[in-house]
């Protein structure tokens, strides 16, 4: 497990973004603005519904480059809908 130290010397375990629930995402872009590593991208919502009549072309966030996540958790702290799931490495 990856651990580090804070400036004050306390041990810190980074929590990396592992999943983003697009069904909760409202596409506000707050997480995109705070991410220092370009982990996120704005995409058209991917629905699992078999309903072809639904023209939901809403733009939402997606983990486009999750291997670049540094585990800071900024995205989840600004997300108004609690869309993120995290895990230590």
Long-range contacts (C-beta under 8 A, 24 or more apart in sequence): 1-88, 1-89, 2-71, 2-88, 2-89, 13-88, 14-70, 14-71, 14-72, 14-73, 14-88, 14-89, 15-71, 15-73, 15-86, 15-87, 15-88, 16-66, 16-69, 16-70, 16-71, 16-86, 16-87, 16-88, 16-89, 17-63, 17-66, 17-69, 17-75, 17-76, 17-84, 17-85, 17-86, 18-66, 18-85, 18-86, 18-87, 19-63, 19-84, 19-85, 20-61, 20-62, 20-63, 20-83, 20-84, 20-85, 21-83, 21-84, 21-85, 22-46, 22-60, 22-61, 22-62, 22-83, 24-81, 24-82, 24-83, 25-60, 25-61, 25-81, 25-83, 26-60, 26-80, 26-81, 27-58, 27-59, 27-60, 27-61, 28-80, 29-61, 30-78, 30-79, 30-80, 31-61, 31-74, 31-75, 31-76, 31-78, 31-79, 31-83, 31-84, 32-61, 33-78, 34-74, 34-75, 34-77, 34-78, 35-74, 35-75, 36-70, 36-72, 36-74, 37-65, 37-68, 37-69, 37-70, 38-65, 38-68, 39-63, 39-64, 39-65, 39-66, 39-68, 39-69, 39-75, 40-64, 40-65, 40-75, 41-65
